[in-house]
């Protein structure tokens, strides 16, 4: 996975109060971070640490990982589609045609043996 740094111009950062345990610090200080990637609309909310700076760093890291994962999945999808198209367009080789015909003849003989004689 190729994680690249995110340009500040593409990010919107909102600070919020964290929920859960933490007492007065949680109720009073906005340590939570909501980081939004503007071009894609992908967002990450981090309230893991007591420090806003640590939460900001974590949010940037998680957002970069999300975007990299999304990019990798899109690349894999494109490669898969190209591979499917390549296989669809491929002409069968002579050997594969021969194998198919042999299998058809074998199946035909097998079914022919099952048929009863019609001279009753």
N, CA, C and O atoms as a MOPAC input file, in Angstrom:
PM7 MOZYME 1SCF
protein

 N      0.84900 1    -1.17200 1     0.00000 1
 C      0.00000 1     0.00000 1     0.00000 1
 C      0.89600 1     1.23600 1     0.00000 1
 O      1.79900 1     1.35400 1     0.82800 1
 N      0.64800 1     2.13600 1    -0.91100 1
 C      1.44500 1     3.34000 1    -1.04600 1
 C      0.73700 1     4.50100 1    -0.35000 1
 O     -0.23300 1     5.04400 1    -0.87600 1
 N      1.22800 1     4.88300 1     0.84400 1
 C      0.60300 1     5.96600 1     1.60900 1
 C      1.35600 1     7.25800 1     1.31600 1
 O      2.54600 1     7.37800 1     1.61000 1
 N      0.64800 1     8.22000 1     0.73500 1
 C      1.26900 1     9.49700 1     0.40600 1
 C      0.76300 1    10.56500 1     1.37400 1
 O     -0.34500 1    10.45000 1     1.89800 1
 N      1.57300 1    11.60800 1     1.61400 1
 C      1.10900 1    12.68700 1     2.49700 1
 C     -0.05600 1    13.43900 1     1.86000 1
 O     -0.13100 1    13.58600 1     0.64000 1
 N     -0.95600 1    13.90800 1     2.70800 1
 C     -2.15300 1    14.59900 1     2.22200 1
 C     -1.92000 1    16.11000 1     2.20500 1
 O     -1.44900 1    16.66900 1     3.19500 1
 N     -2.24400 1    16.77900 1     1.09500 1
 C     -2.10900 1    18.23800 1     1.04200 1
 C     -3.12900 1    18.90600 1     1.97000 1
 O     -4.28900 1    18.49900 1     2.03100 1
 N     -2.68600 1    19.91700 1     2.67500 1
 C     -3.55300 1    20.62300 1     3.63100 1
 C     -4.77700 1    21.23200 1     2.94700 1
 O     -5.84500 1    21.31900 1     3.55300 1
 N     -4.62900 1    21.65000 1     1.69500 1
 C     -5.73800 1    22.29600 1     0.98000 1
 C     -6.90500 1    21.33600 1     0.76000 1
 O     -8.04200 1    21.77600 1     0.58900 1
 N     -6.63600 1    20.02800 1     0.76100 1
 C     -7.68500 1    19.03300 1     0.51900 1
 C     -8.36200 1    18.55900 1     1.80300 1
 O     -9.25200 1    17.71000 1     1.75900 1
 N     -7.94300 1    19.10900 1     2.95200 1
 C     -8.45600 1    18.62900 1     4.23600 1
 C     -9.27900 1    19.69100 1     4.95000 1
 O     -8.99100 1    20.88500 1     4.86900 1
 N    -10.29900 1    19.23300 1     5.64400 1
 C    -11.06600 1    20.09900 1     6.54100 1
 C    -11.00800 1    19.44500 1     7.91100 1
 O    -11.33000 1    18.26600 1     8.06000 1
 N    -10.60300 1    20.20700 1     8.89700 1
 C    -10.39600 1    19.66200 1    10.23500 1
 C    -11.37300 1    20.32000 1    11.20600 1
 O    -11.46800 1    21.54500 1    11.28200 1
 N    -12.09500 1    19.48000 1    11.94600 1
 C    -13.05500 1    19.97400 1    12.92600 1
 C    -12.68900 1    19.35800 1    14.26600 1
 O    -12.44500 1    18.15500 1    14.35900 1
 N    -12.65300 1    20.18500 1    15.30200 1
 C    -12.34800 1    19.67600 1    16.64200 1
 C    -13.64100 1    19.53300 1    17.41500 1
 O    -14.53300 1    20.37700 1    17.33000 1
 N    -13.72700 1    18.44400 1    18.17700 1
 C    -14.94900 1    18.16400 1    18.91400 1
 C    -14.61600 1    17.54800 1    20.26000 1
 O    -13.50400 1    17.07400 1    20.48900 1
 N    -15.59100 1    17.56400 1    21.13300 1
 C    -15.38900 1    16.95700 1    22.44500 1
 C    -15.55900 1    15.45300 1    22.31500 1
 O    -16.48300 1    14.96200 1    21.66600 1
 N    -14.65300 1    14.74700 1    22.94300 1
 C    -14.69900 1    13.28400 1    22.88800 1
 C    -15.80600 1    12.77900 1    23.79700 1
 O    -16.22800 1    13.47200 1    24.72300 1
 N    -16.27100 1    11.56600 1    23.52700 1
 C    -17.27100 1    10.95200 1    24.40200 1
 C    -16.59400 1     9.85700 1    25.21000 1
 O    -15.44400 1     9.50100 1    24.95100 1
 N    -17.30200 1     9.33600 1    26.17200 1
 C    -16.76400 1     8.22800 1    26.95700 1
 C    -16.02800 1     8.69500 1    28.19300 1
 O    -16.17600 1     9.84300 1    28.61000 1
 N    -15.22500 1     7.80000 1    28.79200 1
 C    -14.53700 1     8.12500 1    30.03500 1
 C    -13.46000 1     9.18700 1    29.82400 1
 O    -12.94000 1     9.34800 1    28.71900 1
 N    -13.13900 1     9.89700 1    30.87600 1
 C    -12.12000 1    10.93400 1    30.79900 1
 C    -12.42700 1    12.08300 1    31.72900 1
 O    -11.61800 1    12.99700 1    31.88700 1
 N    -13.59300 1    12.04000 1    32.34300 1
 C    -13.94100 1    13.03200 1    33.35700 1
 C    -14.03800 1    14.43800 1    32.81900 1
 O    -14.52600 1    14.68000 1    31.71500 1
 N    -13.55400 1    15.36100 1    33.63600 1
 C    -13.68100 1    16.78000 1    33.32300 1
 C    -12.95400 1    17.13900 1    32.02700 1
 O    -13.42000 1    17.99300 1    31.27300 1
 N    -11.81700 1    16.49300 1    31.76500 1
 C    -11.04500 1    16.79100 1    30.55300 1
 C    -11.89100 1    16.55300 1    29.30000 1
 O    -11.87100 1    17.35900 1    28.36900 1
 N    -12.62900 1    15.44700 1    29.28200 1
 C    -13.45800 1    15.10600 1    28.11800 1
 C    -14.59800 1    16.10100 1    27.96000 1
 O    -14.94200 1    16.48000 1    26.84100 1
 N    -15.17900 1    16.51900 1    29.05900 1
 C    -16.32900 1    17.41500 1    29.01100 1
 C    -15.94900 1    18.85300 1    28.66100 1
 O    -16.78700 1    19.62400 1    28.19200 1
 N    -14.70000 1    19.20900 1    28.88800 1
 C    -14.28900 1    20.59800 1    28.81600 1
 C    -13.40900 1    20.93100 1    27.59700 1
 O    -13.49000 1    22.03000 1    27.04800 1
 N    -12.57800 1    19.98000 1    27.18900 1
 C    -11.56900 1    20.25900 1    26.16500 1
 C    -11.92300 1    19.52700 1    24.86700 1
 O    -12.30300 1    18.35600 1    24.88700 1
 N    -11.79300 1    20.22900 1    23.74500 1
 C    -12.08300 1    19.61200 1    22.44900 1
 C    -10.84400 1    18.89600 1    21.91900 1
 O    -10.06600 1    19.45900 1    21.14800 1
 N    -10.67600 1    17.64600 1    22.34600 1
 C     -9.50300 1    16.87300 1    21.93900 1
 C     -9.79200 1    15.96400 1    20.75100 1
 O     -8.86200 1    15.51200 1    20.08300 1
 N    -11.04400 1    15.69300 1    20.48100 1
 C    -11.39600 1    14.83100 1    19.34900 1
 C    -11.20900 1    15.56000 1    18.02900 1
 O    -11.31800 1    16.78400 1    17.95900 1
 N    -10.92500 1    14.79100 1    16.98100 1
 C    -10.68100 1    15.38100 1    15.66600 1
 C    -11.54400 1    14.67900 1    14.62400 1
 O    -11.59400 1    13.45000 1    14.56200 1
 N    -12.22000 1    15.48000 1    13.80900 1
 C    -12.94100 1    14.96600 1    12.64800 1
 C    -12.21500 1    15.52300 1    11.43400 1
 O    -12.20100 1    16.73400 1    11.21300 1
 N    -11.61100 1    14.63600 1    10.64600 1
 C    -10.82400 1    15.04500 1     9.48900 1
 C    -11.55900 1    14.60000 1     8.23000 1
 O    -11.88400 1    13.42300 1     8.07500 1
 N    -11.82100 1    15.55300 1     7.32900 1
 C    -12.58800 1    15.26900 1     6.11400 1
 C    -11.71100 1    15.54200 1     4.89700 1
 O    -11.10100 1    16.60500 1     4.78400 1
 N    -11.65600 1    14.56600 1     3.98500 1
 C    -10.95000 1    14.74600 1     2.71400 1
 C    -11.96800 1    15.33500 1     1.74300 1
 O    -12.89200 1    14.64200 1     1.31700 1
 N    -11.80800 1    16.59100 1     1.39500 1
 C    -12.81200 1    17.33400 1     0.63000 1
 C    -13.10400 1    16.72200 1    -0.75100 1
 O    -14.27700 1    16.58000 1    -1.09600 1
 N    -12.09400 1    16.35300 1    -1.55700 1
 C    -12.41200 1    15.82100 1    -2.89400 1
 C    -13.24300 1    14.53700 1    -2.88500 1
 O    -14.08900 1    14.34300 1    -3.75800 1
 N    -13.01000 1    13.65800 1    -1.90600 1
 C    -13.73100 1    12.37600 1    -1.89200 1
 C    -14.87000 1    12.34000 1    -0.88900 1
 O    -15.78500 1    11.52700 1    -1.02200 1
 N    -14.82700 1    13.21400 1     0.11900 1
 C    -15.85800 1    13.20100 1     1.15300 1
 C    -15.61700 1    12.16200 1     2.23100 1
 O    -16.45700 1    11.98900 1     3.11400 1
 N    -14.49100 1    11.46800 1     2.18000 1
 C    -14.16800 1    10.46000 1     3.19500 1
 C    -13.77300 1    11.17700 1     4.47600 1
 O    -13.01200 1    12.14500 1     4.45000 1
 N    -14.29900 1    10.68900 1     5.60500 1
 C    -13.98500 1    11.33500 1     6.87500 1
 C    -13.51200 1    10.30900 1     7.89700 1
 O    -13.81900 1     9.12100 1     7.80900 1
 N    -12.75200 1    10.81100 1     8.87200 1
 C    -12.23800 1     9.98800 1     9.96200 1
 C    -12.45700 1    10.75300 1    11.25800 1
 O    -12.15300 1    11.94200 1    11.34600 1
 N    -12.98400 1    10.06800 1    12.25500 1
 C    -13.20400 1    10.68000 1    13.56800 1
 C    -12.32500 1     9.95500 1    14.57300 1
 O    -12.42900 1     8.73800 1    14.72500 1
 N    -11.45600 1    10.69700 1    15.26500 1
 C    -10.52400 1    10.09000 1    16.21800 1
 C    -10.66200 1    10.77000 1    17.57100 1
 O    -10.54100 1    11.98900 1    17.69400 1
 N    -10.92000 1     9.94500 1    18.58700 1
 C    -10.98600 1    10.44500 1    19.96800 1
 C    -10.24000 1     9.48200 1    20.88900 1
 O    -10.58500 1     9.34700 1    22.06300 1
 N     -9.21500 1     8.81200 1    20.35300 1
 C     -8.51800 1     7.76900 1    21.10700 1
 C     -7.65600 1     8.31200 1    22.24100 1
 O     -7.60400 1     7.72900 1    23.32400 1
 N     -6.98200 1     9.42800 1    21.98900 1
 C     -6.00600 1     9.95000 1    22.95300 1
 C     -6.57200 1    11.15100 1    23.71100 1
 O     -7.58300 1    11.73600 1    23.32200 1
 N     -5.88800 1    11.50100 1    24.80700 1
 C     -6.29500 1    12.66700 1    25.59500 1
 C     -5.78200 1    13.96000 1    24.97100 1
 O     -6.28700 1    15.04500 1    25.26000 1
 N     -4.78400 1    13.83200 1    24.12000 1
 C     -4.15100 1    15.00000 1    23.52500 1
 C     -4.69800 1    15.26500 1    22.12200 1
 O     -4.84900 1    14.34500 1    21.31700 1
 N     -4.99000 1    16.53100 1    21.84400 1
 C     -5.49600 1    16.90000 1    20.52600 1
 C     -4.43400 1    16.66800 1    19.45300 1
 O     -4.75600 1    16.22600 1    18.35000 1
 N     -3.18700 1    16.95800 1    19.76500 1
 C     -2.10300 1    16.78500 1    18.79200 1
 C     -1.95500 1    15.31700 1    18.38900 1
 O     -1.76300 1    15.00600 1    17.21300 1
 N     -2.04600 1    14.42000 1    19.37100 1
 C     -1.94400 1    12.98700 1    19.06200 1
 C     -3.13600 1    12.53000 1    18.22300 1
 O     -2.97800 1    11.74300 1    17.28900 1
 N     -4.31600 1    13.02000 1    18.55600 1
 C     -5.50900 1    12.66600 1    17.78100 1
 C     -5.42500 1    13.20000 1    16.34800 1
 O     -5.87100 1    12.53800 1    15.41100 1
 N     -4.85600 1    14.39500 1    16.18000 1
 C     -4.68800 1    14.95200 1    14.83500 1
 C     -3.76000 1    14.07700 1    14.00500 1
 O     -4.04400 1    13.78200 1    12.84500 1
 N     -2.64600 1    13.66500 1    14.61100 1
 C     -1.68300 1    12.81700 1    13.89400 1
 C     -2.31900 1    11.47500 1    13.52800 1
 O     -2.14800 1    10.98000 1    12.41400 1
 N     -3.05800 1    10.89400 1    14.48100 1
 C     -3.73800 1     9.61500 1    14.22300 1
 C     -4.77400 1     9.75700 1    13.10600 1
 O     -4.89600 1     8.88300 1    12.24700 1
 N     -5.50900 1    10.85700 1    13.12500 1
 C     -6.54400 1    11.07700 1    12.11100 1
 C     -5.91900 1    11.17900 1    10.72300 1
 O     -6.43000 1    10.59500 1     9.76700 1
 N     -4.82400 1    11.91300 1    10.61000 1
 C     -4.14900 1    12.04200 1     9.31500 1
 C     -3.64200 1    10.68200 1     8.82400 1
 O     -3.76500 1    10.34600 1     7.64700 1
 N     -3.07600 1     9.91600 1     9.74600 1
 C     -2.55200 1     8.59500 1     9.38400 1
 C     -3.68800 1     7.68000 1     8.90900 1
 O     -3.55700 1     7.00800 1     7.88600 1
 N     -4.79100 1     7.65400 1     9.64400 1
 C     -5.91800 1     6.77900 1     9.29100 1
 C     -6.57600 1     7.19900 1     7.97700 1
 O     -6.97200 1     6.35600 1     7.17200 1
 N     -6.68600 1     8.50900 1     7.76900 1
 C     -7.27800 1     8.99100 1     6.52300 1
 C     -6.38700 1     8.62700 1     5.33400 1
 O     -6.87900 1     8.20700 1     4.28700 1
 N     -5.07200 1     8.79100 1     5.50400 1
 C     -4.13900 1     8.42900 1     4.43100 1
 C     -4.23400 1     6.93700 1     4.12300 1
 O     -4.19300 1     6.54000 1     2.95800 1
 N     -4.36100 1     6.10400 1     5.16900 1
 C     -4.49300 1     4.65600 1     4.96800 1
 C     -5.79100 1     4.32500 1     4.23000 1
 O     -5.80600 1     3.48500 1     3.33000 1
 N     -6.88200 1     4.99600 1     4.62000 1
 C     -8.17300 1     4.76600 1     3.95800 1
 C     -8.09600 1     5.11200 1     2.47800 1
 O     -8.56500 1     4.35600 1     1.62700 1
 N     -7.50100 1     6.26100 1     2.18100 1
 C     -7.39300 1     6.69700 1     0.78700 1
 C     -6.49000 1     5.76300 1    -0.01300 1
 O     -6.78400 1     5.45500 1    -1.16700 1
 N     -5.38700 1     5.30900 1     0.59800 1
 C     -4.48100 1     4.38600 1    -0.08900 1
 C     -5.18000 1     3.06000 1    -0.36100 1
 O     -5.02900 1     2.48400 1    -1.43900 1
 N     -5.94900 1     2.57300 1     0.62100 1
 C     -6.68200 1     1.31400 1     0.45700 1
 C     -7.71100 1     1.45000 1    -0.67300 1
 O     -7.88500 1     0.54200 1    -1.48600 1
 N     -8.37800 1     2.59100 1    -0.70300 1
 C     -9.38200 1     2.83600 1    -1.74800 1
 C     -8.72900 1     2.86000 1    -3.13100 1
 O     -9.26200 1     2.31100 1    -4.09500 1
 N     -7.56700 1     3.50700 1    -3.20700 1
 C     -6.82600 1     3.58300 1    -4.46100 1
 C     -6.37400 1     2.19200 1    -4.91500 1
 O     -6.48500 1     1.84900 1    -6.09200 1
 N     -5.86200 1     1.39300 1    -3.96400 1
 C     -5.41100 1     0.03300 1    -4.28400 1
 C     -6.56700 1    -0.83200 1    -4.77400 1
 O     -6.41400 1    -1.60000 1    -5.72400 1
 N     -7.72200 1    -0.70700 1    -4.12400 1
 C     -8.88900 1    -1.49600 1    -4.53700 1
 C     -9.33800 1    -1.10000 1    -5.94300 1
 O     -9.70400 1    -1.95800 1    -6.74600 1
 N     -9.30900 1     0.19400 1    -6.23400 1
 C     -9.70000 1     0.66100 1    -7.57000 1
 C     -8.72100 1     0.14100 1    -8.61800 1
 O     -9.12800 1    -0.26900 1    -9.70500 1
 N     -7.42900 1     0.16000 1    -8.28800 1
 C     -6.41600 1    -0.33900 1    -9.21800 1
 C     -6.61500 1    -1.83400 1    -9.45800 1
 O     -6.54400 1    -2.29600 1   -10.59700 1
 N     -6.86400 1    -2.59000 1    -8.38800 1
 C     -7.07800 1    -4.03500 1    -8.51200 1
 C     -8.32100 1    -4.32200 1    -9.35700 1
 O     -8.32700 1    -5.25400 1   -10.16000 1
 N     -9.36600 1    -3.52200 1    -9.17400 1
 C    -10.59100 1    -3.69400 1    -9.96000 1
 C    -10.32100 1    -3.46100 1   -11.45100 1
 O    -10.79200 1    -4.21300 1   -12.30400 1
 N     -9.54700 1    -2.39600 1   -11.75200 1
 C     -9.22000 1    -2.10700 1   -13.15300 1
 C     -8.40500 1    -3.23600 1   -13.77700 1
 O     -8.66600 1    -3.64100 1   -14.90900 1
 N     -7.41500 1    -3.74500 1   -13.03800 1
 C     -6.58300 1    -4.84000 1   -13.54300 1
 C     -7.43700 1    -6.07400 1   -13.77700 1
 O     -7.27700 1    -6.75900 1   -14.78700 1
 N     -8.34300 1    -6.36200 1   -12.85000 1
 C     -9.22400 1    -7.52500 1   -12.97300 1
 C    -10.10700 1    -7.40100 1   -14.21200 1
 O    -10.26700 1    -8.36400 1   -14.96200 1
 N    -10.67800 1    -6.21800 1   -14.42600 1
 C    -11.52800 1    -5.99200 1   -15.59600 1
 C    -10.74200 1    -6.16400 1   -16.89500 1
 O    -11.24000 1    -6.75100 1   -17.85600 1
 N     -9.51100 1    -5.64800 1   -16.91800 1
 C     -8.68500 1    -5.79000 1   -18.11500 1
 C     -8.36900 1    -7.26100 1   -18.37700 1
 O     -8.38500 1    -7.71200 1   -19.52200 1
 N     -8.08500 1    -7.99900 1   -17.31700 1
 C     -7.78300 1    -9.42800 1   -17.44900 1
 C     -9.00200 1   -10.18800 1   -17.96200 1
 O     -8.87000 1   -11.05100 1   -18.83000 1
 N    -10.17900 1    -9.88100 1   -17.44100 1
 C    -11.40600 1   -10.52600 1   -17.92000 1
 C    -11.62700 1   -10.23900 1   -19.40200 1
 O    -11.95600 1   -11.14000 1   -20.17300 1
 N    -11.44600 1    -8.99700 1   -19.79000 1
 C    -11.63000 1    -8.60700 1   -21.18700 1
 C    -10.63400 1    -9.33700 1   -22.08200 1
 O    -10.98800 1    -9.79900 1   -23.16600 1
 N     -9.39600 1    -9.43700 1   -21.62800 1
 C     -8.36500 1   -10.12200 1   -22.40400 1
 C     -8.73900 1   -11.58900 1   -22.60100 1
 O     -8.59300 1   -12.13400 1   -23.69500 1
 N     -9.22300 1   -12.22200 1   -21.52900 1
 C     -9.60100 1   -13.63300 1   -21.62200 1
 C    -10.82300 1   -13.81800 1   -22.51600 1
 O    -10.91200 1   -14.79900 1   -23.25400 1
 N    -11.75400 1   -12.88700 1   -22.45100 1
 C    -12.96700 1   -12.97900 1   -23.25700 1
 C    -12.64500 1   -12.90700 1   -24.74800 1
 O    -13.26800 1   -13.59800 1   -25.55400 1
 N    -11.69000 1   -12.08800 1   -25.10800 1
 C    -11.36900 1   -11.86200 1   -26.51300 1
 C    -10.42600 1   -12.91100 1   -27.09500 1
 O    -10.22600 1   -12.95400 1   -28.30900 1
 N     -9.85700 1   -13.74100 1   -26.26000 1
 C     -8.85500 1   -14.68400 1   -26.72800 1
 C     -9.47700 1   -15.80300 1   -27.56200 1
 O    -10.53600 1   -16.33000 1   -27.22200 1
 N     -8.80900 1   -16.15300 1   -28.65000 1
 C     -9.24600 1   -17.25000 1   -29.50000 1
 C     -8.73300 1   -18.55800 1   -28.89400 1
 O     -7.62800 1   -18.60700 1   -28.35400 1
 N     -9.53700 1   -19.61200 1   -28.98800 1
 C     -9.11200 1   -20.90100 1   -28.42800 1
 C     -7.98400 1   -21.48800 1   -29.26500 1
 O     -7.96300 1   -21.34700 1   -30.48800 1
 N     -7.05200 1   -22.14500 1   -28.59600 1
 C     -5.94600 1   -22.76800 1   -29.31900 1
 C     -6.42700 1   -24.05400 1   -29.98600 1
 O     -7.48800 1   -24.58600 1   -29.65700 1
 N     -5.63100 1   -24.53500 1   -30.92100 1
 C     -5.98100 1   -25.76300 1   -31.63600 1
 C     -6.07400 1   -26.93300 1   -30.65600 1
 O     -6.98400 1   -27.75700 1   -30.75100 1
 N     -5.12900 1   -27.00300 1   -29.71400 1
 C     -5.12200 1   -28.10100 1   -28.74100 1
 C     -6.38300 1   -28.07100 1   -27.87900 1
 O     -6.96300 1   -29.11900 1   -27.59600 1
 N     -6.81200 1   -26.87300 1   -27.45800 1
 C     -8.01000 1   -26.81100 1   -26.61600 1
 C     -9.25000 1   -27.19600 1   -27.42200 1
 O    -10.16500 1   -27.82300 1   -26.88900 1
 N     -9.28400 1   -26.82200 1   -28.70700 1
 C    -10.41000 1   -27.23400 1   -29.55500 1
 C    -10.45200 1   -28.75400 1   -29.68300 1
 O    -11.52000 1   -29.36200 1   -29.60600 1
 N     -9.27000 1   -29.36800 1   -29.88100 1
 C     -9.19000 1   -30.82900 1   -29.99700 1
 C     -9.68100 1   -31.50300 1   -28.71700 1
 O    -10.42800 1   -32.48100 1   -28.76600 1
 N     -9.25000 1   -30.96600 1   -27.56700 1
 C     -9.68300 1   -31.53500 1   -26.27700 1
 C    -11.19200 1   -31.44000 1   -26.13600 1
 O    -11.84200 1   -32.38900 1   -25.69800 1
 N    -11.74800 1   -30.29000 1   -26.50800 1
 C    -13.20100 1   -30.12500 1   -26.41000 1
 C    -13.92700 1   -31.13600 1   -27.28900 1
 O    -14.91400 1   -31.73500 1   -26.86300 1
 N    -13.44300 1   -31.32800 1   -28.51300 1
 C    -14.07900 1   -32.27700 1   -29.42000 1
 C    -13.97500 1   -33.70800 1   -28.89200 1
 O    -14.93400 1   -34.47500 1   -28.97500 1
 N    -12.80600 1   -34.06400 1   -28.34800 1
 C    -12.63500 1   -35.40900 1   -27.78300 1
 C    -13.60600 1   -35.62800 1   -26.62900 1
 O    -14.21300 1   -36.69200 1   -26.51200 1
 N    -13.74700 1   -34.61400 1   -25.77900 1
 C    -14.68800 1   -34.72800 1   -24.65800 1
 C    -16.12100 1   -34.88200 1   -25.17000 1
 O    -16.90800 1   -35.64700 1   -24.61200 1
 N    -16.45200 1   -34.15000 1   -26.23300 1
 C    -17.80600 1   -34.26200 1   -26.79400 1
 C    -18.04900 1   -35.66600 1   -27.35700 1
 O    -19.12200 1   -36.23700 1   -27.16500 1
 N    -17.04700 1   -36.21800 1   -28.05100 1
 C    -17.19200 1   -37.57000 1   -28.61100 1
 C    -17.33300 1   -38.60200 1   -27.49600 1
 O    -18.14400 1   -39.52300 1   -27.58600 1
 N    -16.52600 1   -38.43300 1   -26.44200 1
 C    -16.58500 1   -39.35700 1   -25.30200 1
 C    -17.97000 1   -39.30400 1   -24.65200 1
 O    -18.55400 1   -40.34200 1   -24.34000 1
 N    -18.48400 1   -38.10600 1   -24.45300 1
 C    -19.80700 1   -37.93200 1   -23.84900 1
 C    -20.88700 1   -38.54200 1   -24.75400 1
 O    -21.82600 1   -39.17300 1   -24.27000 1
 N    -20.74500 1   -38.34900 1   -26.05600 1
 C    -21.70800 1   -38.88800 1   -27.01100 1
 C    -21.73100 1   -40.41700 1   -26.95900 1
 O    -22.80200 1   -41.02500 1   -26.96100 1
 N    -20.54000 1   -41.04100 1   -26.91200 1
 C    -20.47600 1   -42.50700 1   -26.83400 1
 C    -21.11000 1   -43.00500 1   -25.54300 1
 O    -21.81600 1   -44.01400 1   -25.54300 1
 N    -20.85800 1   -42.29400 1   -24.43600 1
 C    -21.41500 1   -42.68500 1   -23.13800 1
 C    -22.94100 1   -42.63900 1   -23.18300 1
 O    -23.61100 1   -43.56100 1   -22.71800 1
 N    -23.48000 1   -41.56600 1   -23.74200 1
 C    -24.93600 1   -41.44300 1   -23.82800 1
 C    -25.51100 1   -42.46400 1   -24.80800 1
 O    -26.60700 1   -42.98700 1   -24.60600 1
 N    -24.75400 1   -42.74000 1   -25.87100 1
 C    -25.20400 1   -43.72900 1   -26.84000 1
 C    -25.31300 1   -45.11300 1   -26.22300 1
 O    -26.20200 1   -45.88300 1   -26.58300 1
 N    -24.42400 1   -45.43400 1   -25.30200 1
 C    -24.47300 1   -46.73200 1   -24.62100 1
 C    -25.69700 1   -46.82400 1   -23.71900 1
 O    -26.22200 1   -47.91600 1   -23.50000 1
 N    -26.14800 1   -45.71400 1   -23.20600 1
 C    -27.31000 1   -45.71600 1   -22.31300 1
 C    -28.60100 1   -45.96700 1   -23.08000 1
 O    -29.54500 1   -46.55100 1   -22.54900 1
 N    -28.63600 1   -45.52100 1   -24.33300 1
 C    -29.84700 1   -45.68300 1   -25.13200 1
 C    -30.09800 1   -47.15600 1   -25.41300 1
 O    -29.18100 1   -47.92300 1   -25.70800 1
 N    -31.31500 1   -47.50800 1   -25.31700 1
 C    -31.65700 1   -48.89100 1   -25.65600 1
 C    -31.79600 1   -49.04000 1   -27.15800 1
 O    -31.98600 1   -48.05300 1   -27.86800 1
 N    -31.70400 1   -50.25400 1   -27.63900 1
 C    -31.88900 1   -50.50400 1   -29.07800 1
 C    -33.36200 1   -50.31900 1   -29.41300 1
 O    -34.23000 1   -50.73500 1   -28.64500 1
 N    -33.63700 1   -49.72800 1   -30.49900 1
 C    -35.01500 1   -49.43800 1   -30.88100 1
 C    -35.65000 1   -50.52700 1   -31.72700 1
 O    -36.66300 1   -50.26100 1   -32.37400 1
 N    -35.09400 1   -51.77900 1   -31.76000 1
 C    -35.64500 1   -52.80900 1   -32.62800 1
 C    -36.47100 1   -53.83300 1   -31.85600 1
 O    -36.38400 1   -55.02300 1   -32.15800 1
 N    -37.24200 1   -53.43100 1   -30.90400 1
 C    -38.08200 1   -54.36200 1   -30.12000 1
 C    -39.21600 1   -54.88600 1   -30.91400 1
 O    -40.01200 1   -55.67500 1   -30.40700 1

